Amino acid sequence: MYQILPYSYQQAKRLNVFIKPSENPKKKIDVYKNKKKVASIGDPNYQDYPNYLQKDKALANERRRLYHIRHKGDSDKVGTPGYYSMHLLW
């Protein structure tokens, strides 16, 4: 099971959402807004910014930059899984 790190909790607070480890074994995090589940995000087989940050800040920033390039259009619409993934995991 994925362990949510403080970075993601801080981002969730900023976005006014509640997060908890996903009940879906193929996802990292379930996102809730107004007590209603709005998305399941993150593939547990891949690293994310908070995990890279624990190892090396320069590496984390480079991986984040590449993620943003790869997923440029995914995060445009507020409330989509891509939006929450970009803002909570990257």
Buried (B, 14 or more C-beta within 10 A) or exposed (E): EBEBBEBBBEBBEEBEBBBEBBEEEEBBBBBBBEEEEBBBBBEBEEBBBBBBBEEEEEEBEEBBEEBEEEBEEBBEEEEBBBBBBBBBBB
